[in-house]
Amino acid sequence: MGVRLRAVRERRGEALTGVGRATGIPASTLSRIETGRRRPTLEVLLRLAKHYGASLDELAGTAPAAGPPAAAPRRSGDGKVVLPLTRYVGGLHAHKHVLPAAEGPPVRPRQVSHDGHEWLCVLYGRLWLALGDQDLFLGAGEVVEFDTRTPHGVANAGPGSPVEYLVMFGPQGERPRPRPLADGARRGGGGAGTAG
């Protein structure tokens, strides 16, 4: 459960101290729970569930994963919209992000770092990914994968239009694993979709 609680907190971009202030739970207690050195009480779980806007089932990892996403899009002060595509807590998560059109020349994105691994795929527009001391400019269809302990941030790199991109995020050590296809599958395999 500690891993799930940490993943929820990091996805929200919150520090232990901020969660502690908001819930009245000491940051040291939260740290011990997230690292598995302490088991949370029901009272602590109820406070965290309320703060994170999650059910106890979601925090415990017993919520069903099937069905449409339950969460509504979230909007930030800078106009960014985030649509969660997965509804469970812990493990790999997917989100769709939309950055509004830039009103002026873009500035280098503010960077953050945290435990985890991220895959990012641009759907539309031009995205500026500041990754450590690198500046990557990605167009539609381009994909990048990185360790989120590397400082990173994104911005709309193109004037006049929004940027849409998908993010898959997993806790440290959890990441998508490409599966190689058999030779027949790579060539089409003569299935129903091939012309004869």
C-alpha positions as CSV (number, residue, x, y, z in Angstrom):
1,M,0.0,0.0,0.0
2,G,2.9,2.4,0.7
3,V,4.0,2.2,-2.9
4,R,0.5,3.1,-4.1
5,L,0.2,6.0,-1.6
6,R,3.6,7.3,-2.8
7,A,2.6,7.0,-6.5
8,V,-0.6,9.0,-5.8
9,R,1.2,11.7,-4.0
10,E,4.0,12.0,-6.7
11,R,1.4,12.1,-9.5
12,R,-0.2,15.1,-7.8
13,G,3.2,16.7,-7.5
14,E,2.9,17.0,-3.7
15,A,5.6,16.8,-1.1
16,L,5.3,14.9,2.2
17,T,5.3,18.1,4.1
18,G,2.4,19.5,2.1
19,V,0.3,16.4,2.5
20,G,1.1,16.4,6.2
21,R,-0.1,20.0,6.6
22,A,-3.3,19.3,4.7
23,T,-4.2,16.1,6.6
24,G,-2.6,16.7,10.0
25,I,-0.5,13.6,9.7
26,P,3.2,14.2,10.4
27,A,5.4,13.9,7.3
28,S,7.7,11.4,9.2
29,T,4.7,9.1,9.7
30,L,3.7,9.5,6.0
31,S,7.3,8.6,5.0
32,R,7.4,5.5,7.1
33,I,4.0,4.4,5.7
34,E,5.2,5.0,2.1
35,T,8.4,3.0,2.7
36,G,6.6,0.1,4.4
37,R,8.1,0.7,7.8
38,R,4.7,1.4,9.3
39,R,1.1,0.2,8.6
40,P,-1.5,3.0,8.3
41,T,-4.4,3.0,10.6
42,L,-8.0,3.3,9.3
43,E,-8.1,6.9,10.5
44,V,-4.9,7.8,8.5
45,L,-6.3,6.1,5.4
46,L,-9.6,7.9,5.6
47,R,-7.7,11.3,5.9
48,L,-5.5,10.4,2.9
49,A,-8.4,9.2,0.8
50,K,-10.3,12.4,1.4
51,H,-7.2,14.5,0.6
52,Y,-6.4,12.6,-2.6
53,G,-10.1,12.3,-3.7
54,A,-9.8,8.5,-3.8
55,S,-11.7,5.6,-2.2
56,L,-10.2,3.2,0.3
57,D,-10.5,0.5,-2.3
58,E,-8.4,2.6,-4.7
59,L,-5.8,3.2,-2.1
60,A,-5.7,-0.5,-1.1
61,G,-5.5,-1.6,-4.8
62,T,-8.8,-3.5,-4.6
63,A,-10.8,-1.3,-6.8
64,P,-11.9,-2.8,-10.2
65,A,-9.8,-1.6,-13.1
66,A,-12.5,-2.3,-15.7
67,G,-14.9,0.3,-17.1
68,P,-14.5,3.9,-18.2
69,P,-12.3,6.4,-16.4
70,A,-14.1,7.7,-13.3
71,A,-12.1,10.9,-12.9
72,A,-13.1,14.2,-14.7
73,P,-10.5,16.2,-16.5
74,R,-8.3,18.4,-14.2
75,R,-7.4,22.0,-15.1
76,S,-4.4,23.8,-13.7
77,G,-3.9,27.6,-13.4
78,D,-1.8,27.8,-16.6
79,G,-4.7,26.3,-18.7
80,K,-3.2,22.8,-18.9
81,V,-5.9,20.0,-18.9
82,V,-5.1,16.5,-17.7
83,L,-7.5,13.6,-18.4
84,P,-6.8,10.4,-16.4
85,L,-7.2,7.3,-18.6
86,T,-6.7,4.8,-15.8
87,R,-8.8,4.7,-12.6
88,Y,-6.8,2.6,-10.2
89,V,-4.0,3.6,-7.8
90,G,-0.5,2.1,-8.1
91,G,1.2,0.5,-11.1
92,L,1.3,2.0,-14.6
93,H,-1.0,5.0,-15.2
94,A,-2.0,6.8,-18.4
95,H,-3.1,10.4,-18.8
96,K,-3.9,12.6,-21.8
97,H,-2.5,16.2,-21.4
98,V,-3.5,19.3,-23.4
99,L,-1.3,22.4,-23.2
100,P,-3.1,25.5,-24.5
101,A,-1.7,27.6,-27.4
102,A,1.3,29.7,-26.3
103,E,0.5,33.5,-26.2
104,G,4.1,34.6,-26.6
105,P,7.5,33.1,-27.2
106,P,7.9,30.0,-25.1
107,V,10.3,30.0,-22.1
108,R,12.2,26.9,-21.0
109,P,9.9,24.8,-18.8
110,R,10.3,24.6,-15.1
111,Q,11.7,21.2,-14.1
112,V,10.8,18.8,-11.4
113,S,12.1,15.3,-10.5
114,H,10.7,12.4,-8.6
115,D,10.9,8.6,-8.5
116,G,9.4,6.8,-11.5
117,H,9.5,6.2,-15.2
118,E,7.6,8.0,-18.0
119,W,6.7,7.4,-21.6
120,L,5.5,10.4,-23.5
121,C,3.9,10.4,-27.0
122,V,2.9,13.6,-28.8
123,L,-0.5,13.4,-30.6
124,Y,-0.8,16.9,-32.0
125,G,1.4,20.0,-32.0
126,R,5.0,20.6,-31.0
127,L,6.1,19.8,-27.4
128,W,9.2,21.2,-25.7
129,L,10.7,18.7,-23.2
130,A,13.4,20.0,-21.0
131,L,15.2,16.9,-19.8
132,G,18.1,17.7,-17.5
133,D,20.3,19.9,-19.6
134,Q,18.8,18.7,-22.9
135,D,16.1,20.4,-24.9
136,L,14.0,18.0,-27.0
137,F,11.4,19.3,-29.5
138,L,8.9,16.6,-30.3
139,G,6.3,16.5,-33.0
140,A,3.2,14.4,-33.6
141,G,3.9,10.7,-33.4
142,E,7.2,11.0,-31.6
143,V,7.8,9.1,-28.4
144,V,10.3,9.5,-25.6
145,E,11.0,7.5,-22.5
146,F,12.9,8.7,-19.4
147,D,13.6,8.1,-15.7
148,T,11.7,10.8,-13.9
149,R,14.5,11.2,-11.3
150,T,16.1,13.3,-14.1
151,P,14.8,16.9,-13.8
152,H,12.1,17.4,-16.5
153,G,9.4,19.8,-17.6
154,V,7.3,20.4,-20.7
155,A,5.9,23.5,-22.6
156,N,4.1,24.2,-25.8
157,A,6.9,24.9,-28.4
158,G,4.7,26.0,-31.3
159,P,2.9,29.2,-31.6
160,G,-0.8,29.4,-32.3
161,S,-2.0,25.9,-31.5
162,P,-2.4,23.6,-28.5
163,V,-0.3,20.5,-27.9
164,E,-1.9,17.1,-27.0
165,Y,0.2,14.2,-25.7
166,L,-0.2,10.9,-23.8
167,V,1.8,10.1,-20.7
168,M,2.3,6.6,-19.2
169,F,3.9,6.8,-15.8
170,G,5.0,4.0,-13.5
171,P,6.7,3.9,-10.1
172,Q,10.4,3.3,-10.0
173,G,11.1,-0.1,-11.5
174,E,7.7,-0.4,-13.2
175,R,7.6,0.4,-16.8
176,P,6.0,-0.7,-20.1
177,R,7.8,-3.7,-21.6
178,P,7.8,-3.9,-25.5
179,R,6.9,-7.4,-26.6
180,P,8.6,-8.7,-29.7
181,L,6.3,-10.1,-32.4
182,A,6.7,-13.3,-34.2
183,D,8.1,-13.0,-37.8
184,G,4.6,-13.7,-39.3
185,A,3.0,-11.0,-37.2
186,R,5.6,-8.4,-38.4
187,R,4.9,-9.2,-42.1
188,G,1.1,-9.3,-41.7
189,G,1.0,-13.1,-41.3
190,G,-1.5,-13.6,-44.1
191,G,-4.5,-12.8,-41.8
192,A,-7.9,-11.4,-42.8
193,G,-6.5,-7.9,-43.4
194,T,-4.2,-8.9,-46.3
195,A,-5.2,-8.8,-50.0
196,G,-4.8,-12.0,-52.0
